[in-house]
Amino acid sequence: MELKLTKSICFFDLETTGIDISKDRIVEIAILKVFPNGNKESRTWLVNPTIPIPAESTAIHGISNEKVANEPTFKELASTIHNMIKDSDLAGFNSDRFDIPLLAEELLRAGVDFDMKNCVSVDVQTIFHKKEERTLSAAYKFYCGQSLENAHSAEADTMATYEILKSQLDRYEDLPHDMRSLSEYTTRKKSVDFAGFIALDKDNEEIFTFGKHKGAKVDKVLEAEPGYFSWIQNADFPLYTKKVLTGIKLRKLNTK
């Protein structure tokens, strides 16, 4: 069963220095771009993260400081990567909670104004967890009947994720085949920013999901406590969260 694509979709996977979206960096990225006509384009890059790779991370993905010492930095690769994904929907395994937020941070850090306004995301892990509750390797075995060789290699994980989604569409007749409906199915909550600090309430209005203003409408907080905006901008929040908050503030100012 093939995907019903109205535009290209980029399956991608990251190997990183760690799991902190704000502080950690990409050390490998693989992208599989699938076009509506069925054609595919695949690229993989090793990346010099410009910070040390912890031994515990190297133990997982096998990428050491020495291996990436002479590789390009993400800033040097940013425009090439953005050009490959900018007109596409995005898909991955646990991508909504980790890969997309971290990729957004890297792109913004490199000066690329990345956002998801004109595309949707499909998290294959969410389909799997809703249906079977397993890991990527088990998902590949379960859906594709094969053992996943080179797990935690970005390229192997990316290809496996693509094959798993196609097998999921074969197995579950109730799954939609268009990207927007799949995105809605795989979305756990209505986050406005990738990290989940700002979400939508039942009226589709932005609210904070943390701290003393948890559950409060963002525009009301910014109006009543202007210093809260400055605190977030100067604190250790993801760049994309700060960008979203700035957009809400500017929208409020433009409606006055």
PAZAPA-4460 file (N, C-alpha, C; in steps of 0.05 Angstrom, whole numbers, plus 32768, in hexadecimal, padded with zeros to 4 digits):
% residues 256
    n_x    n_y    n_z   ca_x   ca_y   ca_z    c_x    c_y    c_z   seq   type   mol
   8011   7FE8   8000   8000   8000   8000   8012   8019   8000     1      M     A
   800E   802A   7FED   801E   8042   7FEB   8010   805A   7FF8     2      E     A
   8020   806E   7FFE   8015   8087   800A   8006   8097   7FF5     3      L     A
   7FF2   80A5   7FFD   7FE4   80B8   7FEB   7FF1   80D3   7FF0     4      K     A
   8002   80DB   7FDE   8011   80F4   7FE2   8008   810A   7FCF     5      L     A
   8003   8121   7FD9   7FFD   8138   7FC9   8016   8149   7FC6     6      T     A
   802A   8145   7FD7   8044   8151   7FD4   8058   813E   7FE1     7      K     A
   8071   8144   7FDE   8086   8132   7FE8   8085   8130   8007     8      S     A
   8090   811A   8011   8092   8116   802E   80AE   810D   8034     9      I     A
   80BA   8119   8049   80D6   8112   8051   80D6   8102   806A    10      C     A
   80DD   80E9   8068   80E2   80D9   8080   80FF   80DF   8089    11      F     A
   8103   80E3   80A3   811E   80E9   80AB   8123   80DF   80C7    12      F     A
   813D   80DC   80CE   8145   80D3   80E8   815E   80E1   80F0    13      D     A
   8161   80E6   810A   8179   80F4   8114   8187   80E2   8128    14      L     A
   81A2   80E3   8127   81B2   80DA   813D   81BE   80F2   814A    15      E     A
   81C0   80F3   8164   81C6   810C   8172   81D9   8108   8189    16      T     A
   81E2   811F   8195   81F3   811E   81AC   81E4   8117   81C5    17      T     A
   81CA   8119   81C5   81B9   8113   81DC   819C   8119   81D7    18      G     A
   818C   811C   81EB   816F   811E   81E8   8163   8139   81F1    19      I     A
   8175   814D   81F7   816C   8167   81FF   8168   8178   81E5    20      D     A
   814F   817F   81DF   8149   818D   81C6   8157   81A8   81C4    21      I     A
   8159   81B5   81DB   8165   81D0   81DA   8184   81CF   81D8    22      S     A
   8190   81BB   81E4   81AD   81BC   81E7   81BC   81A8   81D5    23      K     A
   81B0   8191   81CF   81BE   817D   81C0   81BE   8182   81A2    24      D     A
   81D0   8174   8193   81D5   817A   8177   81D3   8160   8166    25      R     A
   81CF   8164   814D   81CE   814E   813A   81EA   8145   8132    26      I     A
   81ED   812A   8131   8207   811F   8128   8203   810F   810E    27      V     A
   81EA   8108   8108   81E4   80FB   80EE   81C7   8100   80E7    28      E     A
   81C2   8105   80CE   81A7   8108   80C5   81A3   80FA   80AA    29      I     A
   818E   80EB   80A8   8187   80DD   808F   816B   80E5   8087    30      A     A
   8168   80EB   806E   814E   80F4   8063   8147   80E3   804B    31      I     A
   812F   80D8   804B   8124   80C9   8034   810C   80DA   802A    32      L     A
   810F   80E6   8013   80F9   80F6   8007   80EA   80E6   7FF3    33      K     A
   80D0   80E3   7FF8   80BE   80D3   7FE6   80AC   80E7   7FD8    34      V     A
   80AC   80E6   7FBD   809D   80F8   7FAD   8082   80EC   7FA6    35      F     A
   806E   80FD   7F9F   8053   80F3   7F98   8053   80DE   7F82    36      P     A
   8066   80E0   7F6F   8068   80CC   7F59   8076   80B2   7F61    37      N     A
   807E   80B0   7F7A   808B   8098   7F83   80AA   8099   7F83    38      G     A
   80B5   80AD   7F76   80D2   80B0   7F76   80DC   80B5   7F92    39      N     A
   80F6   80AE   7F97   8101   80B2   7FB1   811D   80BE   7FAF    40      K     A
   8124   80CE   7FC2   813E   80DA   7FC4   8148   80D7   7FE1    41      E     A
   8161   80CD   7FE4   816B   80C7   7FFF   8186   80D4   8003    42      S     A
   8189   80E1   801A   81A3   80EE   8021   81A9   80E8   803F    43      R     A
   81C2   80E5   8045   81CB   80E1   8060   81E4   80F1   8065    44      T     A
   81E5   80FF   807B   81FC   8110   8082   8206   810A   809E    45      W     A
   8220   8107   80A2   822C   8108   80BC   8230   8125   80C2    46      L     A
   822D   812D   80DC   822E   8149   80E3   8241   814D   80FB    47      V     A
   8252   8161   80F8   8263   8169   810F   8252   817A   8122    48      N     A
   824C   8170   813A   8239   817F   814B   8245   8197   8159    49      P     A
   825F   819B   8157   826E   81B1   8163   826E   81AF   8182    50      T     A
   8262   819A   818D   8264   8195   81AA   826B   8178   81AD    51      I     A
   8277   8170   81C4   827F   8154   81C8   8267   8141   81C7    52      P     A
   826B   812A   81BB   8257   8115   81BB   825B   8103   81D4    53      I     A
   8249   8102   81E6   824C   80F2   81FF   8250   80D4   81F8    54      P     A
   8260   80C7   8208   8266   80AA   8203   824C   809A   8203    55      A     A
   8239   80A1   8213   8220   8091   8214   8210   8094   81FA    56      E     A
   8213   80AB   81ED   8206   80AE   81D3   8214   809F   81BD    57      S     A
   822F   80A0   81BD   823F   8091   81AA   8239   8073   81AD    58      T     A
   8235   8069   81C5   822F   804D   81CA   8215   8044   81BC    59      A     A
   8202   8058   81B9   81E9   8051   81AC   81EB   8052   818E    60      I     A
   81F6   8068   8183   81F6   806A   8165   8211   8065   8158    61      H     A
   8226   8062   8168   8240   805C   815D   824F   8073   8150    62      G     A
   8245   808B   8154   8252   80A3   8147   8262   80B1   815D    63      I     A
   827D   80B2   8158   828F   80BD   816C   8297   80D9   8164    64      S     A
   82A5   80E7   8176   82AF   8102   8170   82C3   8100   8159    65      N     A
   82D4   80EB   8159   82E8   80E8   8143   82DA   80E4   8128    66      E     A
   82C4   80D6   8128   82B7   80CF   810F   82AC   80E8   8101    67      K     A
   82A4   80FC   8110   8297   8114   8104   82A9   812D   8105    68      V     A
   82C2   8129   810E   82D4   8140   8112   82D7   8150   80F8    69      A     A
   82D8   8142   80E1   82DD   8150   80C8   82C3   8153   80B7    70      N     A
   82AC   814D   80C3   8293   8150   80B4   8289   816C   80B6    71      E     A
   8277   8174   80A4   826C   8190   80A5   825A   8194   80BE    72      P     A
   8258   81AC   80C7   8246   81B3   80DD   822A   81B5   80D2    73      T     A
   8216   81B5   80E4   81FB   81B7   80DB   81F6   81D2   80CD    74      F     A
   8203   81E6   80D7   81FF   8201   80CB   8208   8200   80AE    75      K     A
   821D   81F1   80A8   8226   81EF   808C   8213   81DE   807B    76      E     A
   8204   81CC   8087   81F1   81BB   8078   81D5   81C6   8078    77      L     A
   81CF   81DA   8089   81B4   81E2   808E   81A4   81E9   8075    78      A     A
   81B0   81F9   8063   81A1   8201   804B   819B   81EA   8039    79      S     A
   81AD   81D7   8037   81A9   81BF   8026   8193   81AE   8032    80      T     A
   8193   81AA   804C   817F   819A   8059   8163   81A7   8057    81      I     A
   8163   81C1   805C   8149   81D0   805B   813E   81CF   803F    82      H     A
   814E   81D2   802B   8145   81D1   800F   8139   81B6   8008    83      N     A
   8142   81A1   8015   8138   8187   800F   811D   8182   801D    84      M     A
   8118   818E   8034   8100   8188   8043   80EB   819E   8042    85      I     A
   80F2   81B6   8039   80E1   81CE   803E   80C5   81CC   8031    86      K     A
   80C2   81BE   801A   80A8   81BD   800D   809B   81A2   8012    87      D     A
   80A4   8193   8026   809A   8178   802B   808C   8176   8046    88      S     A
   807B   8161   8049   8072   8159   8063   8089   8149   806F    89      D     A
   8088   8145   8089   809D   8137   8098   8093   811E   80A6    90      L     A
   80A4   8109   80A8   809C   80F1   80B5   80B5   80E5   80C2    91      A     A
   80B0   80D7   80D9   80C6   80C9   80E6   80BB   80B8   80FC    92      G     A
   80CD   80AC   810C   80C6   809B   8122   80CC   80AA   813C    93      F     A
   80B8   80B2   814B   80BA   80C4   8162   80C2   80E0   8159    94      N     A
   80BC   80E7   8140   80C5   8100   8135   80B6   8118   8140    95      S     A
   809D   8116   8147   808E   812D   8152   809A   8136   816D    96      D     A
   80A3   8123   817D   80AD   812A   8198   80CB   8130   8199    97      R     A
   80DA   8126   8185   80F7   8129   8187   8104   8134   816D    98      F     A
   8102   8124   8157   8111   812B   813F   8109   8146   8133    99      D     A
   80F0   814B   8130   80E7   8165   8125   80EE   817C   8137   100      I     A
   80E9   817B   8151   80F1   8191   8163   8110   8196   8162   101      P     A
   8120   8181   8162   813D   8185   8162   8146   8190   8147   102      L     A
   813A   8186   8131   8142   8190   8117   813A   81AD   8114   103      L     A
   8123   81B5   811F   811B   81D1   811F   812F   81E2   812E   104      A     A
   8138   81D9   8145   814C   81E8   8155   8165   81EC   8145   105      E     A
   816F   81D7   8138   8188   81D9   8129   8185   81EC   8111   106      E     A
   816E   81EB   8103   816A   81FD   80ED   8168   821A   80F6   107      L     A
   8159   821F   810B   8157   823A   8115   8172   8244   811F   108      L     A
   8181   8233   812C   819B   823A   8136   81AE   8242   811E   109      R     A
   81A9   8235   8107   81B9   823A   80F0   81AF   8252   80DF   110      A     A
   819A   825F   80E9   818F   8276   80DB   817A   8270   80C6   111      G     A
   8170   8257   80C6   815B   824F   80B2   8140   8252   80C0   112      V     A
   812E   8261   80B5   8114   8267   80C1   8101   8250   80BB   113      D     A
   8104   823A   80CA   80F4   8222   80C5   80DA   8223   80D5   114      F     A
   80C4   821A   80C8   80AB   8216   80D6   809B   8200   80C8   115      D     A
   8084   81F9   80D4   8074   81E3   80C9   8059   81ED   80BF   116      M     A
   8057   8207   80B8   803D   8213   80B1   8031   8205   8099   117      K     A
   8041   81FE   8085   8036   81F3   806C   803A   81D5   8068   118      N     A
   803F   81C7   807E   8043   81AB   807C   8038   819D   8095   119      C     A
   8035   8183   8094   802D   8173   80AA   8042   815E   80B1   120      V     A
   8040   8152   80C8   8053   813D   80D0   8044   8124   80D7   121      S     A
   8051   810D   80D1   8046   80F3   80D7   805A   80E4   80E8   122      V     A
   8052   80DD   8101   8064   80CF   8113   805C   80B2   8112   123      D     A
   806D   80A2   8105   8068   8085   8101   8068   8077   811C   124      V     A
   8077   8081   812F   8078   8074   814A   805C   8076   8157   125      Q     A
   804E   808B   8153   8034   808F   815F   8020   807A   8154   126      T     A
   8021   8076   813A   8010   8061   812E   8016   8046   813B   127      I     A
   8030   8041   813D   8039   8027   8148   8030   8024   8165   128      F     A
   8034   8039   8175   802D   8038   8192   800F   8036   8195   129      H     A
   7FFF   8043   8184   7FE2   8041   8186   7FD9   8025   817F   130      K     A
   7FE8   8018   816D   7FE0   7FFD   8163   7FED   7FE6   8171   131      K     A
   8007   7FE9   8177   8016   7FD1   8180   8028   7FD5   8199   132      E     A
   8031   7FEE   819F   8042   7FF3   81B5   805D   7FE4   81B4   133      E     A
   806F   7FED   81A2   8089   7FE0   819F   809E   7FF5   8199   134      R     A
   80B8   7FEC   8195   80CE   7FFD   818D   80D1   7FFC   816F   135      T     A
   80E3   800C   8164   80E7   800D   8147   80F0   7FF2   813D   136      L     A
   8103   7FE5   814A   810D   7FCB   8140   80F6   7FB6   8141   137      S     A
   80E6   7FB7   8157   80D0   7FA4   8158   80BB   7FAB   8143   138      A     A
   80B7   7FC5   813E   80A4   7FCD   812A   80AC   7FC2   810F   139      A     A
   80C5   7FC4   8108   80CF   7FBB   80EE   80CC   7F9D   80EC   140      Y     A
   80D1   7F8E   8102   80CD   7F72   8102   80B0   7F6B   80FF   141      K     A
   809F   7F79   810E   8082   7F73   810F   8075   7F79   80F4   142      F     A
   807A   7F91   80E9   806D   7F99   80D1   807A   7F8F   80B7   143      Y     A
   8094   7F8E   80B7   80A3   7F87   809E   80AF   7F6B   809E   144      C     A
   80AE   7F5E   80B5   80B7   7F43   80B7   80D5   7F40   80B4   145      G     A
   80E4   7F55   80BA   8101   7F55   80B7   810E   7F60   80D0   146      Q     A
   8127   7F58   80D5   8137   7F64   80EB   8144   7F7D   80E2   147      S     A
   8143   7F91   80F3   814F   7FAC   80EC   816D   7FAB   80F1   148      L     A
   817C   7FAA   80DB   8199   7FAB   80DD   81A2   7FC8   80E0   149      E     A
   81B8   7FCB   80EF   81C3   7FE6   80F3   81B0   7FF9   8100   150      N     A
   81A0   7FEF   8114   818F   8001   8123   819F   8017   8130   151      A     A
   8193   802F   8131   81A0   8048   813A   81B4   8052   8126   152      H     A
   81B3   8048   810D   81BF   8055   80F7   81A9   8066   80EA   153      S     A
   81AD   8080   80E7   8198   8091   80DD   818C   8087   80C3   154      A     A
   819D   807E   80B1   8193   8075   8097   8182   805C   8099   155      E     A
   818B   8049   80A9   817C   8030   80AD   8161   8036   80BB   156      A     A
   8162   8047   80CF   8149   804D   80DD   8135   805C   80CB   157      D     A
   8140   806E   80BA   812F   807D   80A8   8121   806B   8094   158      T     A
   8130   8059   8087   8125   8046   8074   8110   8034   8081   159      M     A
   8117   802B   809A   8104   8019   80A8   80EA   8027   80AE   160      A     A
   80EC   8041   80B6   80D4   8050   80BD   80C2   8052   80A5   161      T     A
   80CD   8058   808D   80BD   805A   8074   80B0   803F   806E   162      Y     A
   80BE   8029   8070   80B3   800F   806A   809D   8007   807F   163      E     A
   80A1   800F   8098   808D   8009   80AD   8073   8017   80A7   164      I     A
   8075   8031   80A0   805C   8040   809A   804C   8033   8084   165      L     A
   805A   802B   806E   804C   801E   8058   803F   8004   8061   166      K     A
   804D   7FF5   8072   8041   7FDC   807C   802A   7FE1   808F   167      S     A
   802B   7FF7   809E   8015   7FFE   80B0   7FFC   8004   809F   168      Q     A
   8000   8012   8089   7FE9   8018   8078   7FDD   7FFF   806C   169      L     A
   7FED   7FEB   8067   7FE3   7FD1   805D   7FD3   7FC3   8073   170      D     A
   7FDE   7FC4   808B   7FD2   7FB4   80A1   7FB9   7FC0   80AC   171      R     A
   7FB8   7FDA   80AF   7FA1   7FE7   80BC   7F90   7FF6   80A8   172      Y     A
   7F79   7FEA   80A2   7F67   7FF5   808D   7F5B   8010   8095   173      E     A
   7F5A   8015   80B0   7F4E   802E   80B9   7F62   8046   80B8   174      D     A
   7F7B   8041   80B2   7F8E   8057   80B1   7F8A   8067   8097   175      L     A
   7F8A   8081   8099   7F89   8092   8080   7FA3   8091   8071   176      P     A
   7FA2   8097   8058   7FBA   8096   8047   7FC5   80B2   803F   177      H     A
   7FB6   80C7   8045   7FC0   80E1   803F   7FCE   80EC   8057   178      D     A
   7FE1   80FE   8052   7FF4   8107   8067   7FE6   8118   807D   179      M     A
   7FD3   8128   8076   7FC6   8139   808A   7FB7   8128   809E   180      R     A
   7FA8   8114   8094   7F99   8102   80A6   7FAB   80F1   80B7   181      S     A
   7FC1   80E8   80AB   7FD5   80D8   80BA   7FE2   80EA   80D0   182      L     A
   7FE7   8103   80C9   7FF2   8115   80DC   7FE0   8119   80F4   183      S     A
   7FC5   811C   80EF   7FB2   811F   8104   7FB1   8106   8115   184      E     A
   7FB3   80EF   8109   7FB3   80D6   8117   7FCB   80D3   812A   185      Y     A
   7FE2   80DC   8121   7FFA   80D8   8130   8000   80EF   8143   186      T     A
   7FF0   8104   8143   7FF5   811A   8155   7FEA   8114   8171   187      T     A
   7FFC   8115   8185   7FF3   810E   81A0   7FE4   8125   81AE   188      R     A
   7FED   813D   81A9   7FDF   8154   81B5   7FE2   816C   81A2   189      K     A
   7FD2   8180   81A6   7FD3   8197   8195   7FE8   81AB   819E   190      K     A
   8001   81A5   8199   8017   81B7   81A0   801A   81CC   818A   191      S     A
   8020   81E4   8193   8025   81FA   8180   8043   81FB   817A   192      V     A
   8053   81F8   818F   8070   81F5   818B   8077   81D7   818C   193      D     A
   808E   81D0   8181   8095   81B4   8180   8099   81A7   819C   194      F     A
   80A3   81B7   81AF   80AB   81AC   81C9   8093   81A9   81DB   195      A     A
   807C   81B5   81D4   8064   81B1   81E4   8060   81C5   81FB   196      G     A
   806F   81DB   81FB   806C   81EF   8210   8053   8200   820B   197      F     A
   804A   8201   81F2   8032   8210   81EA   8020   81FE   81DA   198      I     A
   8007   81FC   81E3   7FF4   81E9   81D5   7FDA   81F8   81CF   199      A     A
   7FC8   81EA   81C3   7FAD   81F5   81BD   7F99   81E9   81D0   200      L     A
   7F87   81FA   81DA   7F72   81F0   81EB   7F5A   81E7   81DA   201      D     A
   7F44   81E1   81E7   7F2C   81D7   81D8   7F21   81EC   81C5   202      K     A
   7F28   8205   81C9   7F1E   821A   81B7   7F33   8222   81A3   203      D     A
   7F49   8211   81A1   7F5F   8216   818E   7F6D   8230   8194   204      N     A
   7F6F   8238   81AD   7F7E   824F   81B5   7F97   8246   81C4   205      E     A
   7FAD   8255   81C0   7FC7   824D   81CC   7FC6   8250   81EB   206      E     A
   7FD1   823B   81F8   7FD3   823C   8215   7FEF   8232   821D   207      I     A
   7FF9   823B   8234   8012   8230   823E   800C   8215   824B   208      F     A
   8020   8203   8249   801C   81E8   8254   802F   81E3   826C   209      T     A
   803C   81F8   8276   804F   81F4   828B   804F   820C   829F   210      F     A
   805C   8208   82B6   8061   821E   82C8   8048   822A   82D5   211      G     A
   804C   8242   82DF   8037   824F   82EF   801F   8257   82DD   212      K     A
   8023   8259   82C3   800D   8260   82B1   8002   8248   82A1   213      H     A
   8007   8230   82AB   7FFE   8218   829D   7FE0   8219   829A   214      K     A
   7FD7   8215   8281   7FBA   8216   827A   7FB0   8231   8274   215      G     A
   7FC0   8246   8278   7FB7   8262   8273   7FBB   8269   8256   216      A     A
   7FAA   827A   824B   7FAD   8282   822F   7FC5   8294   822C   217      K     A
   7FD5   828E   8218   7FEF   829C   8214   7FEB   82BA   8211   218      V     A
   7FD8   82C2   8200   7FD5   82DF   81FB   7FCD   82EE   8214   219      D     A
   7FBD   82E1   8225   7FB4   82EE   823E   7FCC   82F1   8251   220      K     A
   7FDD   82DC   8252   7FF5   82DE   8263   8008   82F4   825A   221      V     A
   800C   82F5   823F   801F   8308   8235   8015   8325   8239   222      L     A
   7FFB   8328   8239   7FEF   8343   823D   7FF1   834B   825B   223      E     A
   7FEB   8337   826D   7FEB   833D   8289   8007   833E   8296   224      A     A
   8019   832E   828A   8034   832C   8295   8049   832D   827F   225      E     A
   804E   8345   8274   8061   8348   825E   807D   833C   8263   226      P     A
   8085   833C   827C   809F   8332   8283   80A2   8314   827F   227      G     A
   808C   8305   827D   808D   82E9   8279   8098   82E2   825E   228      Y     A
   8091   82F2   824A   809C   82EF   822F   80BA   82F1   822F   229      F     A
   80C4   8306   823C   80E1   830B   823D   80EF   82F4   824C   230      S     A
   80E2   82EA   8261   80EE   82D4   8270   80F2   82BC   825F   231      W     A
   80DD   82B5   8250   80DF   829D   823E   80F4   82A1   8229   232      I     A
   80F5   82BA   821D   8108   82BF   8208   8125   82BD   8212   233      Q     A
   812A   82C3   822B   8145   82C2   8236   814B   82A9   8245   234      N     A
   8137   8297   8248   813C   827E   8256   8143   8268   8243   235      A     A
   8147   8250   824D   8151   823A   823D   813A   822A   8231   236      D     A
   812A   8238   8221   8114   822C   8212   811D   8227   81F5   237      F     A
   8111   8214   81E7   8118   820F   81CB   8113   8229   81BA   238      P     A
   8124   822C   81A6   8122   8244   8194   8107   8244   8186   239      L     A
   80FC   822D   817F   80E2   822D   8171   80CC   8235   8183   240      Y     A
   80CD   822E   819D   80BA   8237   81B0   80BA   8256   81B2   241      T     A
   80D2   8261   81B3   80D5   827E   81B5   80CA   828B   819B   242      K     A
   80CF   827E   8184   80C4   8289   816B   80A6   8289   816B   243      K     A
   809A   8273   8174   807D   8272   8175   8071   8287   8188   244      V     A
   807E   828A   819F   8074   829D   81B2   8076   82BA   81A7   245      L     A
   808C   82BF   8199   808F   82DA   818C   8079   82DF   8178   246      T     A
   8072   82CA   8169   805D   82CC   8155   8042   82D2   8162   247      G     A
   803C   82C6   8178   8023   82CB   8187   8023   82E8   8191   248      I     A
   8039   82F1   819B   803B   830C   81A6   8037   8320   818F   249      K     A
   8044   831C   8179   8041   832F   8162   8025   832F   8157   250      L     A
   8018   8317   8156   7FFD   8315   814D   7FEA   8325   815F   251      R     A
   7FEF   8324   8179   7FDF   8333   818C   7FE2   8351   8189   252      K     A
   7FFC   8359   8184   8001   8376   8181   7FF4   8380   8167   253      L     A
   7FF3   836F   8152   7FE8   8378   8138   7FCA   8379   8138   254      N     A
   7FBD   836D   814D   7FA0   836E   814E   7F96   8384   8160   255      T     A
   7FA8   8393   816C   7FA0   83A8   817E   7F99   83C2   816E   256      K     A
***
